[in-house]
């Protein structure tokens, strides 16, 4: 762990039930901007940190980061607000971090959510592709991800302003953070068992037009506990942008299953 303080947004009363939302790669906490206020207005304390090397959080050493290391950083971040467990949801790469945190620090996770994410490890072809992307970013910077990634983050029918928004966020991404995240994703293990054995409530939210993680790879956890699982029609990899109201309602149903009051 780097012990660096993470940049974050906080909304809602600290005594309210805590929900932490983790962003995807190569993005930052601003992806949640449309959903934070409605969630806090509904009685939640919402925390949105920038993962190390992303957004406004301190830079990283790209060769030393794993999803487990990111998870440990988020665990230390959550402890700053008290020992009570939080409902923890991660988008894409953030979902991999959330799974690692739940695996290593289960006492801190009251509920576990995956938004446009999955439990599976990369295939050999997937790992090779990430290594090739690392080489491109080392040579050209974060703009090497454009324009393809901006379009693939969204459904094919998404309006151009959302593509432009994705482009601007990718352009802001720091190469060290981008590279560290790629390396961490390539090395992550399969954590299907972590979700399927998770004792609390689970959220799986996915778009059926996700171009980066196909619907068939969305987690379908088995178990007797309550599960919020929603597949959103016509939505790509960014449901919090493409379908903010549906995302808000799914998170509320999931969080209220843990804290029905």
Helices and strands as residue ranges (DSSP letters): E 8-11, E 17-22, G 29-32, H 33-41, E 44-49, G 62-64, H 67-79, E 86-91, H 93-104, G 106-108, E 109-115, H 124-140, G 142-145, H 148-152, H 160-172, H 175-187, H 192-196, E 201-207, G 215-217, E 227-232, H 239-242, H 244-258
